[in-house]
Amino acid sequence: MPVRLKKLVGTILLVALVVIYAMVATVVAVAQLAESGPLVHFLFFLVSGLLWVLPAMGIIKWMIAEPRARR
């Protein structure tokens, strides 16, 4: 895959990941944390705010990987 196309696809995937992840985290927070205290809210948003980085790192590593040489 050409580098420019790979970076375009990766960028679109990253934007989609952030949007979908934010929606899912918000829905979970509203549905599950309504009766919880502020410490639980803080911990949930701390963990969920950092957790999206793992799949984003995979996408970025894929984007910057050197293309395999053709044989």
C-alpha distances in whole Angstrom, upper triangle without the diagonal:
4,6,9,7,6,10,11,10,12,15,16,16,18,20,21,21,24,26,26,27,30,31,31,33,35,36,37,39,41,42,42,44,46,49,48,49,47,46,44,43,42,41,38,37,36,35,33,32,30,29,26,25,24,21,20,20,17,15,15,15,11,10,12,11,10,7,9,11,11,15
4,6,5,6,9,10,11,12,14,16,16,18,20,21,22,24,26,27,28,30,32,32,34,36,37,38,40,42,43,44,45,47,50,49,50,48,47,45,43,42,41,39,37,37,36,33,32,31,30,27,25,25,22,20,20,18,16,15,15,13,11,12,11,10,8,11,12,13,16
4,5,5,6,9,10,10,12,14,15,16,18,20,21,22,24,25,26,28,30,31,32,34,36,37,38,40,41,42,43,45,48,47,48,45,45,43,41,40,39,37,35,34,33,31,30,28,27,24,23,22,20,18,18,16,14,13,13,11,8,8,9,8,8,11,13,15,18
4,5,5,6,9,10,11,12,14,15,17,18,20,21,23,24,25,27,29,30,31,33,35,36,37,39,41,42,42,44,48,46,47,45,44,43,40,39,39,37,34,34,33,31,29,28,28,24,23,23,21,18,19,18,15,14,15,13,9,10,12,12,11,15,17,18,22
4,5,5,6,8,10,11,12,14,16,17,18,20,21,22,24,26,27,28,30,32,33,34,36,38,39,40,41,43,46,45,46,44,44,42,40,39,38,36,34,34,32,30,29,28,27,23,22,23,20,18,18,17,14,14,15,12,9,12,13,13,12,15,17,18,21
4,5,5,6,9,10,10,12,14,15,16,18,20,21,22,24,26,26,28,30,31,32,34,36,37,38,39,41,44,43,44,42,41,39,37,36,35,33,31,31,30,27,26,25,24,21,19,19,16,15,15,13,10,10,11,8,6,9,10,11,10,13,16,17,20
4,5,5,6,9,10,10,12,14,15,16,18,20,21,22,24,25,26,28,30,31,32,34,36,37,37,40,43,41,42,40,39,38,35,34,34,32,29,29,28,26,24,23,22,19,18,18,16,13,14,13,10,9,11,9,6,8,10,12,12,16,18,20,24
4,5,5,6,9,10,11,12,14,16,17,18,20,21,23,24,26,27,29,30,32,33,35,36,37,39,42,41,42,40,39,38,35,35,34,32,30,30,29,26,25,24,23,20,19,20,17,14,16,15,11,11,14,12,9,12,14,15,15,18,21,22,26
4,5,5,6,9,10,11,12,14,16,16,18,20,21,22,24,26,27,28,30,32,33,34,35,37,40,39,40,39,38,36,34,33,33,30,28,28,27,24,23,23,22,18,18,18,15,13,15,13,10,11,13,10,8,12,14,15,15,18,21,21,25
4,5,5,6,9,10,10,12,14,15,16,18,20,21,22,24,26,26,28,30,31,32,33,35,38,37,38,36,35,34,31,31,30,28,26,25,24,22,20,20,18,15,14,14,12,9,11,10,6,7,10,8,6,9,12,14,14,17,21,22,26
4,5,5,6,9,10,11,12,14,15,17,19,20,21,23,24,26,27,29,30,31,32,34,37,36,37,35,34,33,30,29,29,27,24,24,24,21,19,19,19,15,14,15,13,10,12,12,9,9,12,11,9,11,14,17,17,21,24,25,29
4,5,5,6,9,10,11,12,14,16,17,18,20,21,23,24,26,27,29,30,31,33,36,35,36,34,34,33,30,30,29,27,24,25,24,21,20,20,19,15,16,17,14,12,14,14,10,11,15,13,11,15,17,19,19,22,25,27,30
4,6,5,6,9,10,10,12,14,15,16,18,20,21,22,24,26,27,28,29,31,34,33,34,33,32,30,28,28,27,24,22,23,22,19,18,18,16,13,13,14,10,9,12,11,8,10,13,11,10,14,16,19,19,21,25,26,29
4,5,5,6,9,10,10,12,14,15,16,18,20,21,22,24,26,26,27,29,32,31,32,30,30,28,26,25,24,22,20,20,19,16,15,15,14,10,10,11,9,6,10,10,7,8,12,12,11,13,16,19,20,23,26,28,31
4,5,5,6,9,10,11,12,14,15,17,19,20,21,23,24,26,26,28,31,30,31,29,29,28,25,25,25,22,19,20,20,17,15,16,15,12,12,14,12,10,13,14,11,12,15,15,14,17,19,22,23,26,29,31,34
4,6,5,6,8,10,11,12,14,15,17,18,20,21,22,24,25,27,30,29,31,29,29,27,25,25,24,22,20,21,20,16,16,17,15,12,13,15,12,11,14,14,12,14,17,16,15,18,21,24,24,27,30,31,34
4,6,5,6,8,10,10,12,14,15,16,18,20,21,22,23,25,28,27,28,27,27,24,22,22,21,19,17,18,16,13,13,13,12,8,10,11,8,8,11,12,10,12,15,15,15,18,20,23,24,26,30,31,34
4,6,5,6,9,10,10,12,14,15,16,18,20,21,21,23,26,25,26,24,24,23,20,20,19,17,14,15,15,12,10,12,11,7,9,12,10,9,12,14,12,13,17,17,16,19,21,25,26,29,32,34,37
4,6,5,6,9,10,11,12,14,15,17,18,20,21,22,26,25,26,25,25,23,20,21,21,18,15,17,17,13,13,14,14,11,13,15,13,12,16,17,15,17,20,20,19,22,24,28,28,31,34,36,39
4,5,5,6,9,10,11,12,14,15,16,18,19,21,24,24,26,25,25,22,20,21,20,17,15,18,16,13,13,15,13,10,13,15,12,12,16,16,15,17,20,20,20,23,25,28,29,31,35,36,39
4,5,5,6,8,10,11,12,14,15,16,17,19,22,21,23,22,22,19,17,17,17,14,12,14,13,9,9,11,9,7,11,12,10,11,14,15,14,16,19,19,20,23,24,28,29,31,35,36,39
4,6,5,6,9,10,10,12,14,15,15,17,21,20,21,20,20,18,15,16,16,13,11,13,13,9,9,11,11,9,12,14,13,13,17,18,17,19,22,22,22,25,27,30,32,34,38,39,42
4,6,5,6,9,10,11,12,14,15,16,20,20,21,21,21,19,16,17,18,14,13,16,15,11,12,15,14,12,15,17,16,16,20,20,19,21,24,24,24,27,29,33,33,36,39,41,44
4,5,5,6,9,10,11,12,13,15,19,18,20,20,20,17,15,17,16,13,12,15,14,10,12,14,12,11,15,16,15,16,19,20,19,22,24,24,25,28,29,33,33,35,39,40,43
4,6,5,6,9,10,10,11,13,16,15,17,16,17,14,12,13,13,9,8,11,10,7,9,11,10,10,14,15,15,16,19,20,20,22,24,25,25,28,30,33,34,37,40,42,45
4,5,5,6,8,10,10,11,15,15,16,16,17,14,11,13,14,10,9,13,13,10,11,14,14,13,17,18,18,19,22,23,23,24,27,28,28,31,33,36,37,39,43,45,48
4,5,5,6,8,10,11,14,15,17,17,18,16,13,16,16,12,12,16,15,12,14,17,16,15,19,20,20,21,24,24,24,26,29,29,30,32,34,38,38,41,44,46,48
4,6,5,6,8,10,13,13,15,16,16,13,11,14,13,10,11,14,13,10,13,16,14,15,18,19,19,20,23,24,24,26,28,29,30,33,34,38,39,40,44,46,48
4,6,5,5,7,10,10,12,12,13,10,8,11,11,8,8,12,12,10,12,15,14,15,19,20,20,21,24,25,26,27,30,31,31,34,35,39,40,42,46,48,51
4,6,6,6,10,10,13,13,15,13,10,13,14,11,12,15,16,13,15,19,18,18,22,23,23,24,27,28,28,30,33,33,34,36,38,42,43,45,49,50,53
4,6,6,10,11,14,15,17,14,12,16,16,13,14,17,17,15,17,20,19,20,23,24,24,25,28,29,29,31,34,34,35,38,39,43,44,45,49,51,53
4,6,8,8,12,13,14,11,10,14,13,10,12,16,15,14,16,19,18,19,23,23,24,25,28,29,29,31,33,34,35,38,39,43,44,45,49,51,53
4,6,5,8,10,11,8,7,11,11,9,11,14,14,13,15,18,18,19,22,24,24,26,28,29,30,32,34,35,36,38,40,43,45,47,50,52,55
4,6,9,10,13,10,9,13,14,12,13,17,17,16,18,21,21,22,26,27,28,29,31,33,33,35,37,38,39,41,43,46,48,50,53,55,58
4,7,10,12,10,10,14,15,13,15,18,19,18,20,23,23,25,28,29,30,31,33,35,36,37,39,41,41,44,45,49,50,52,56,58,60
4,7,8,6,7,10,11,10,13,15,16,16,18,20,21,23,25,27,28,29,31,33,34,35,37,39,40,41,43,47,48,50,54,56,59
4,6,6,7,9,10,11,13,14,16,17,18,20,21,24,26,27,29,30,32,34,35,36,38,40,40,42,44,47,49,51,55,57,60
4,5,5,6,9,10,11,12,14,15,16,18,20,22,24,26,28,28,30,32,33,34,36,38,38,40,42,45,47,50,53,56,58
4,5,5,6,9,10,10,12,14,15,17,18,21,22,24,26,27,28,30,32,32,34,36,37,38,40,44,46,48,52,54,57
4,5,5,6,9,10,11,12,14,15,16,19,21,22,24,25,27,29,30,31,33,35,36,37,39,42,44,46,50,52,55
4,6,5,6,8,10,10,12,14,15,17,19,21,23,23,25,27,28,29,31,33,34,35,37,41,43,45,49,51,54
4,6,5,6,9,10,10,12,14,16,18,20,22,22,24,26,27,28,30,32,33,34,36,40,42,44,47,50,53
4,6,5,6,8,10,11,12,15,16,18,20,21,22,24,26,27,28,30,31,32,34,38,40,42,46,48,51
4,5,5,6,8,10,10,13,15,16,18,19,21,23,24,25,27,29,30,31,33,37,38,40,44,46,49
4,5,5,5,8,10,11,13,16,17,17,19,22,22,23,25,27,28,29,31,35,37,39,43,45,48
4,6,5,6,9,11,12,14,17,17,18,21,22,22,24,26,27,28,30,34,36,38,42,44,47
4,5,5,6,9,11,12,14,15,16,18,20,21,22,24,25,27,28,32,34,36,40,42,45
4,5,5,7,9,11,12,13,15,17,18,19,21,23,24,25,27,31,33,35,38,41,43
4,6,7,8,11,13,12,14,17,17,18,20,22,22,24,26,30,32,34,38,40,43
4,6,6,8,11,11,12,14,16,16,18,20,21,22,24,27,29,32,35,38,41
4,5,6,8,9,11,12,14,15,17,18,20,21,23,26,28,30,34,36,39
4,5,6,6,9,11,11,12,15,16,17,19,20,24,26,28,32,34,37
4,6,5,6,9,10,10,12,14,15,16,18,22,24,26,30,32,35
4,5,5,7,9,10,11,13,14,16,17,20,22,24,28,30,33
4,5,5,6,9,10,11,12,15,15,19,21,22,26,28,31
4,5,5,6,9,10,10,12,14,18,20,22,26,28,31
4,5,5,6,9,10,11,12,16,18,20,24,26,29
4,5,5,6,9,10,11,14,16,18,21,24,26
4,5,5,6,9,10,14,15,17,21,23,26
4,5,5,6,9,12,14,17,20,23,26
4,5,5,6,10,12,14,18,20,23
4,6,5,9,10,12,16,18,21
4,6,8,10,13,16,18,22
4,6,9,12,15,18,21
4,6,9,12,15,18
4,6,9,12,15
4,6,9,12
4,6,9
4,6
4
